[in-house]
């Protein structure tokens, strides 16, 4: 089977590909911003390792979602 070129794809398929790329990019940016702002003691594992994984792993959004769900510790609330 020959590879399809961008021009060979239907407009609807192209829209889905672009929407998926935008969603993954937005998730990665949000995760990296949160990671940078969050103190190291509120991150499970190394901040550097999370940053590399979020940035380099082509994951269809799975790594940023994993960071938000499992990589962050709950903030301890102070009682005043």
DSSP file (Angstrom, degrees, kcal/mol; ACC not computed):
  #  RESIDUE AA STRUCTURE BP1 BP2  ACC     N-H-->O    O-->H-N    N-H-->O    O-->H-N    TCO  KAPPA ALPHA  PHI   PSI    X-CA   Y-CA   Z-CA
    1    1 A X              0   0    0      0, 0.0     2,-0.1     0, 0.0     3,-0.1   0.000 360.0 360.0 360.0 130.3    0.0    0.0    0.0
    2    2 A X        -     0   0    0      1,-0.1     2,-0.1     0, 0.0     0, 0.0  -0.469 360.0-104.3 -78.2 147.4    1.4    3.4   -1.0
    3    3 A X        -     0   0    0     -2,-0.1     2,-0.3     1,-0.1    -1,-0.1  -0.461  34.3-124.9 -69.9 141.8    1.7    6.1    1.5
    4    4 A X        -     0   0    0     -2,-0.1     2,-0.2    -3,-0.1    -1,-0.1  -0.667  19.0-139.1 -86.6 142.8   -0.9    8.9    1.3
    5    5 A X    >>  -     0   0    0     -2,-0.3     3,-1.1     1,-0.1     4,-0.7  -0.562  28.8-104.3 -92.2 164.6    0.2   12.4    0.9
    6    6 A X  G >4 S+     0   0    0      1,-0.3     3,-1.2    -2,-0.2     8,-0.1   0.893 123.0  55.2 -54.1 -42.5   -1.4   15.3    2.7
    7    7 A X  G 34 S+     0   0    0      1,-0.3    -1,-0.3     4,-0.0     4,-0.1   0.758 102.1  58.2 -65.1 -24.7   -3.1   16.3   -0.6
    8    8 A X  G <4 S+     0   0    0     -3,-1.1    -1,-0.3     2,-0.1    -2,-0.2   0.650  88.4  93.5 -80.6 -15.2   -4.6   12.8   -0.9
    9    9 A X  S << S-     0   0    0     -3,-1.2     2,-0.1    -4,-0.7    -3,-0.0  -0.453  83.9-107.8 -79.2 150.7   -6.4   13.1    2.4
   10   10 A X     >  -     0   0    0     -2,-0.1     4,-2.4     1,-0.1     5,-0.2  -0.390  29.1-112.7 -71.1 154.9  -10.0   14.2    2.6
   11   11 A X  H  > S+     0   0    0      1,-0.2     4,-2.2     2,-0.2     5,-0.1   0.879 118.7  53.7 -55.6 -38.4  -10.7   17.7    4.1
   12   12 A X  H  > S+     0   0    0      2,-0.2     4,-2.0     1,-0.2    -1,-0.2   0.914 108.2  48.8 -64.5 -42.5  -12.4   16.1    7.1
   13   13 A X  H  > S+     0   0    0      1,-0.2     4,-2.2     2,-0.2    -2,-0.2   0.905 110.4  51.4 -63.7 -41.8   -9.4   13.8    7.8
   14   14 A X  H  X S+     0   0    0     -4,-2.4     4,-2.5     1,-0.2    -1,-0.2   0.905 108.1  52.3 -61.1 -41.0   -7.0   16.8    7.5
   15   15 A X  H  X S+     0   0    0     -4,-2.2     4,-2.7     1,-0.2    -2,-0.2   0.905 109.3  49.3 -62.7 -41.5   -9.2   18.7   10.0
   16   16 A X  H  X S+     0   0    0     -4,-2.0     4,-2.4     2,-0.2    -1,-0.2   0.898 111.1  49.6 -64.6 -40.5   -9.1   15.8   12.5
   17   17 A X  H  X S+     0   0    0     -4,-2.2     4,-2.2     2,-0.2    -2,-0.2   0.932 113.6  45.3 -64.2 -45.7   -5.3   15.6   12.2
   18   18 A X  H  X S+     0   0    0     -4,-2.5     4,-2.5     2,-0.2    -2,-0.2   0.917 112.9  50.7 -64.8 -43.6   -4.8   19.3   12.8
   19   19 A X  H  X S+     0   0    0     -4,-2.7     4,-2.4     1,-0.2    -1,-0.2   0.900 110.9  49.4 -62.1 -40.8   -7.3   19.3   15.7
   20   20 A X  H  X S+     0   0    0     -4,-2.4     4,-2.4     2,-0.2    -1,-0.2   0.901 111.2  49.0 -64.3 -41.2   -5.4   16.4   17.3
   21   21 A X  H  X S+     0   0    0     -4,-2.2     4,-2.4     2,-0.2    -2,-0.2   0.900 111.9  48.6 -65.7 -40.7   -2.1   18.1   16.9
   22   22 A X  H  X S+     0   0    0     -4,-2.5     4,-2.5     2,-0.2    -2,-0.2   0.919 111.9  49.4 -64.8 -43.7   -3.4   21.4   18.4
   23   23 A X  H  X S+     0   0    0     -4,-2.4     4,-2.3     2,-0.2    -2,-0.2   0.920 112.6  47.0 -62.9 -44.1   -5.0   19.5   21.3
   24   24 A X  H  X S+     0   0    0     -4,-2.4     4,-2.5     1,-0.2    -1,-0.2   0.917 112.5  50.1 -64.5 -42.2   -1.7   17.6   22.0
   25   25 A X  H  X S+     0   0    0     -4,-2.4     4,-2.5     1,-0.2    -2,-0.2   0.910 110.7  49.2 -61.5 -42.3    0.3   20.8   21.8
   26   26 A X  H  X S+     0   0    0     -4,-2.5     4,-2.5     2,-0.2    -1,-0.2   0.907 111.1  49.8 -64.9 -41.4   -2.0   22.6   24.2
   27   27 A X  H  X S+     0   0    0     -4,-2.3     4,-2.5     2,-0.2    -2,-0.2   0.916 111.5  49.0 -62.3 -43.1   -1.8   19.8   26.7
   28   28 A X  H  X S+     0   0    0     -4,-2.5     4,-2.5     2,-0.2    -2,-0.2   0.923 112.2  47.6 -63.4 -44.5    2.0   19.7   26.5
   29   29 A X  H  X S+     0   0    0     -4,-2.5     4,-2.4     2,-0.2     5,-0.2   0.930 112.9  48.5 -63.2 -45.2    2.2   23.5   27.0
   30   30 A X  H  X S+     0   0    0     -4,-2.5     4,-2.4     1,-0.2    -2,-0.2   0.915 112.8  48.3 -61.5 -43.1   -0.2   23.4   29.9
   31   31 A X  H  X S+     0   0    0     -4,-2.5     4,-2.6     1,-0.2    -2,-0.2   0.910 112.2  48.5 -65.0 -42.0    1.7   20.5   31.6
   32   32 A X  H  X S+     0   0    0     -4,-2.5     4,-2.2     2,-0.2    -2,-0.2   0.891 111.6  49.4 -66.6 -38.9    5.1   22.2   31.1
   33   33 A X  H  X S+     0   0    0     -4,-2.4     4,-2.0     2,-0.2    -2,-0.2   0.935 113.4  46.4 -63.9 -46.0    3.8   25.5   32.5
   34   34 A X  H  X S+     0   0    0     -4,-2.4     4,-1.9     1,-0.2    -2,-0.2   0.915 111.9  51.7 -62.1 -42.8    2.4   23.7   35.5
   35   35 A X  H  < S+     0   0    0     -4,-2.6    -1,-0.2     1,-0.2    -2,-0.2   0.889 109.8  49.0 -61.4 -41.3    5.6   21.7   36.0
   36   36 A X  H  < S+     0   0    0     -4,-2.2    -1,-0.2     1,-0.2    -2,-0.2   0.889 115.4  43.3 -66.9 -39.1    7.7   24.9   36.0
   37   37 A X  H  < S+     0   0    0     -4,-2.0     2,-0.3    -5,-0.2    -1,-0.2   0.743  97.3  88.5 -79.2 -24.2    5.5   26.7   38.5
   38   38 A X  S  < S-     0   0    0     -4,-1.9     5,-0.1    -5,-0.2    -4,-0.0  -0.581  83.6-114.7 -82.4 133.7    5.1   23.7   40.9
   39   39 A X    >   -     0   0    0     -2,-0.3     3,-2.1     1,-0.1    -1,-0.1  -0.313  26.9-115.1 -61.9 149.6    7.7   23.2   43.6
   40   40 A X  G >  S+     0   0    0      1,-0.3     3,-1.6     2,-0.2    -1,-0.1   0.804 113.6  62.7 -58.8 -31.7    9.7   20.0   43.3
   41   41 A X  G 3  S+     0   0    0      1,-0.3    -1,-0.3     3,-0.1    -2,-0.1   0.587  99.4  56.3 -73.3  -6.5    8.2   18.5   46.5
   42   42 A X  G <  S+     0   0    0     -3,-2.1    31,-3.1     2,-0.0     2,-0.4   0.200  94.5  82.2-104.7  14.3    4.8   18.6   44.9
   43   43 A X  B <  S-A   72   0A   0     -3,-1.6     2,-0.7    29,-0.2    29,-0.2  -0.973  77.0-132.1-120.7 131.5    5.9   16.5   41.9
   44   44 A X  S    S-     0   0    0     27,-3.3     2,-0.1    -2,-0.4    -3,-0.1  -0.738  80.4  -6.2 -80.2 114.5    6.1   12.7   41.9
   45   45 A X  S    S-     0   0    0     -2,-0.7     2,-0.3    -5,-0.1    -2,-0.1  -0.425 114.1 -26.0  93.8-173.1    9.5   11.9   40.5
   46   46 A X     >  -     0   0    0      1,-0.1     4,-2.2    -2,-0.1     5,-0.2  -0.571  43.8-144.7 -80.4 133.6   12.1   14.3   38.9
   47   47 A X  H  > S+     0   0    0     -2,-0.3     4,-2.6     1,-0.2     5,-0.2   0.888 104.0  54.5 -61.3 -37.9   10.9   17.5   37.3
   48   48 A X  H  > S+     0   0    0      2,-0.2     4,-2.4     1,-0.2    -1,-0.2   0.919 107.5  48.8 -63.2 -43.8   13.6   17.1   34.7
   49   49 A X  H  > S+     0   0    0      1,-0.2     4,-2.5     2,-0.2    -1,-0.2   0.921 112.2  48.4 -63.2 -43.7   12.3   13.6   33.8
   50   50 A X  H  X S+     0   0    0     -4,-2.2     4,-3.1     2,-0.2     5,-0.3   0.922 110.8  51.4 -61.5 -43.4    8.7   14.8   33.5
   51   51 A X  H  X S+     0   0    0     -4,-2.6     4,-2.2     1,-0.2    -2,-0.2   0.920 111.7  46.4 -61.5 -43.6    9.8   17.7   31.3
   52   52 A X  H  X S+     0   0    0     -4,-2.4     4,-3.0     2,-0.2     5,-0.4   0.932 114.9  46.8 -63.9 -45.6   11.8   15.4   28.9
   53   53 A X  H  X S+     0   0    0     -4,-2.5     4,-1.8     1,-0.2    -2,-0.2   0.927 113.4  47.8 -63.5 -45.2    8.9   12.9   28.7
   54   54 A X  H  < S+     0   0    0     -4,-3.1    -1,-0.2    -5,-0.2    -2,-0.2   0.898 119.3  40.3 -62.3 -39.6    6.3   15.6   28.2
   55   55 A X  H  < S+     0   0    0     -4,-2.2    -2,-0.2    -5,-0.3    -1,-0.2   0.917 124.8  29.9 -76.7 -45.1    8.4   17.3   25.5
   56   56 A X  H  < S+     0   0    0     -4,-3.0     2,-0.6    -5,-0.2    -3,-0.2   0.748  93.5  89.4 -96.0 -25.5    9.8   14.4   23.6
   57   57 A X     <  -     0   0    0     -4,-1.8     2,-1.1    -5,-0.4     6,-0.2  -0.634  66.0-145.3 -81.8 120.2    7.3   11.5   23.8
   58   58 A X        +     0   0    0     -2,-0.6    -1,-0.1     1,-0.2    -3,-0.1  -0.729  41.2 152.5 -81.9 101.5    4.8   11.6   20.9
   59   59 A X    >   -     0   0    0     -2,-1.1     3,-1.7    -5,-0.2    -1,-0.2   0.298  60.7-113.9-123.5   7.4    2.0   10.3   23.0
   60   60 A X  T 3  S-     0   0    0      1,-0.3    -2,-0.1     2,-0.1   -39,-0.0   0.863  86.7 -52.0  53.8  35.6   -1.3   11.6   21.6
   61   61 A X  T 3> S+     0   0    0     -7,-0.1     4,-1.9   -37,-0.1    -1,-0.3   0.392 112.5 119.0  87.9  -3.2   -1.7   13.5   24.8
   62   62 A X  H <> S+     0   0    0     -3,-1.7     4,-2.5     1,-0.2     5,-0.2   0.889  72.4  49.2 -67.1 -40.6   -1.1   10.5   27.1
   63   63 A X  H  > S+     0   0    0      2,-0.2     4,-2.5     1,-0.2    -1,-0.2   0.948 112.1  46.4 -68.8 -47.6    2.1   11.8   28.9
   64   64 A X  H  > S+     0   0    0      1,-0.2     4,-2.3     2,-0.2    -1,-0.2   0.914 114.8  48.4 -60.0 -38.7    0.7   15.3   29.7
   65   65 A X  H  X S+     0   0    0     -4,-1.9     4,-2.4     2,-0.2     5,-0.2   0.910 110.1  51.9 -65.7 -41.0   -2.6   13.7   31.0
   66   66 A X  H  X>S+     0   0    0     -4,-2.5     4,-3.2     2,-0.2     5,-1.1   0.891 108.7  51.8 -61.3 -39.2   -0.5   11.2   33.0
   67   67 A X  I  X>S+     0   0    0     -4,-2.5     4,-1.1     3,-0.2     5,-0.8   0.950 111.4  45.9 -61.5 -48.6    1.4   14.1   34.5
   68   68 A X  I  <5S+     0   0    0     -4,-2.3    -2,-0.2     1,-0.2    -1,-0.2   0.867 122.3  36.6 -64.1 -35.9   -1.8   15.9   35.5
   69   69 A X  I  <5S+     0   0    0     -4,-2.4    -2,-0.2    -5,-0.2    -1,-0.2   0.879 138.4   7.6 -85.3 -39.5   -3.4   12.7   37.0
   70   70 A X  I  <5S+     0   0    0     -4,-3.2    -3,-0.2    -5,-0.2    -2,-0.2   0.638 115.9  66.5-119.8 -20.1   -0.4   11.0   38.6
   71   71 A X  I  <<S+     0   0    0     -5,-1.1   -27,-3.3    -4,-1.1     2,-0.4   0.661  89.1  72.4 -84.2 -15.7    2.7   13.2   38.5
   72   72 A X  B   < -A   43   0A   0     -5,-0.8     2,-0.3   -29,-0.2   -29,-0.2  -0.798  68.7-143.4-105.1 142.0    1.4   15.9   40.8
   73   73 A X        -     0   0    0    -31,-3.1     2,-0.2    -2,-0.4    -2,-0.0  -0.683  34.5 -98.1 -92.3 154.6    1.1   15.7   44.6
   74   74 A X        -     0   0    0     -2,-0.3     2,-0.2     1,-0.1    -1,-0.1  -0.492  40.9-111.6 -70.5 140.5   -1.8   17.4   46.3
   75   75 A X        -     0   0    0     -2,-0.2     2,-0.5     1,-0.1    -1,-0.1  -0.528  29.0-121.3 -71.8 137.1   -0.9   20.7   47.8
   76   76 A X        -     0   0    0     -2,-0.2     2,-0.4    -3,-0.0    -1,-0.1  -0.682  25.0-136.7 -80.9 129.7   -1.0   20.8   51.6
   77   77 A X        -     0   0    0     -2,-0.5     2,-0.4     1,-0.0    -1,-0.0  -0.703  11.2-138.3 -89.6 135.8   -3.4   23.3   52.9
   78   78 A X        -     0   0    0     -2,-0.4     2,-0.5     2,-0.0    -1,-0.0  -0.752  11.3-136.4 -93.2 139.0   -2.3   25.5   55.8
   79   79 A X              0   0    0     -2,-0.4    -1,-0.0     1,-0.1    -2,-0.0  -0.832 360.0 360.0 -95.8 126.3   -4.8   26.2   58.5
   80   80 A X              0   0    0     -2,-0.5    -1,-0.1     0, 0.0    -2,-0.0   0.406 360.0 360.0-108.9 360.0   -4.8   29.7   59.7
